[in-house]
Amino acid sequence: MSAGGKKRGSGKARPNPHRGEVALTLDGKVHVLRLSLGALARLEARLGADSLTDLVARFESGTFRAADLVALLEAGGAPAGKLATATVEGGPLEAARVAARLLRLTFAGVHPE
């Protein structure tokens, strides 16, 4: 179960944007993603970012790589290693949108789509 008590990958999970949660659908199953402080620290290390500001700037500027996107989604709780073989509902562009929303909700709270 996720920190919010939702079963990841249950296909019925609903994200709570007020908690910084977003949904990513992989192979027809909904996964609720959320970045914790620990996950952000691990993501910084994994991507070699000097700070959270540098990490966010990488994504905001559009200079991120596919590997950065995968790392961010996995840090949020997407099944490790699954993104390489799973079908993402909406394709790679939707995965990028989900990642952007995940960062936005983590740092800025809830905003209209």
N, C-alpha and C positions, 0 to 999 in steps of 0.2 A: 504494500500500500504506500501511497505517496504521503508526504507530510500532512496533506490536507484530508487524509482519510479516504481518498478516492483510489480505487483500484486502477493502476496503470494498465493500459491495454485492454480494458474491459469492453470497449466498444460503446459504453454507455456513460462514461465519465463526462462531466461538464466542468469546464474551467471557470474559476471565479476570478475575474479580472481585478477585483478589489484586493485579492491576495497576490497579484502578479502572475496569475496562471494563464496559460494559453493552451490551445489544443492543436495537436499535430496528428494527422491520420496516416498511419503506415499500414499497408496491406489490409485496409478496411477497418483497422482497429484504432480507436481514439486514444491518444496518450496525452495526459495532462502534464505540462511542463512548467517548472518554476525554478528560478535561480535563488539559491541560498547564498549566504555570505561565504560559506566554505566552498561551494561550487564555483563562485566567482574567483576565489583565491586559486583554486586548482586550474581554472580556465586561464587566468593570468600566466601561471607557470607554464602550462601546456603550450600557449601561444607566444610565450616570450615577451609579454607586454610589460612595460616598466611600471604601469599604474592602471587603475580602473579607468582613468581619463583616457589614457592611450588606447586601452581596449575598446572603449565605446567609440572613440574617434575613428578607429580602423573601420568599424562597421558603418558609422555615419558618413564617412567619406567615400564609401563604396570601394575601398581598396582591399577588401577581404577576399580570401581565396575560398574555394569549395571546402578545403580542409578546415578552415576557420569556422565556416558555417556548420559543418558536422560537429566540431568540437563544442560550439555554443549550444547546439541542440542536445547533444549528449550531456553537457553540463546541466542542462535544464531537466534532464530525466528521460530523454529518448533512449531506447534500448541500445547499449553500447555495441558497436559493430553492425547493427541492423540497418543503418542508413545506407550502407554501401550496396545492399542487395534488395532492400524493401522498395515497394512502389509507394511514393509519396503522393497522396491525393492532391491534385493540383500541380504536381511536378516540382522541379527545382525552384521555379519562381515562387510558388506558394511556400516552400520550405524557407526561402529567404524572407518572405513577408512575416511568417510565424516567428522567425528569429528576431526580426526587427521589432515586432510587437513585444516579444519577450523582454528584450532590452529596455524598450520604452516603458513598459509597465513596471519593471524592476526599479528603474531609477526615477520615474516621473509620476507614477500613479496612473489612475484610470483616465483615459482620454477617449473622446469619440473616434470612431473609425474614419 
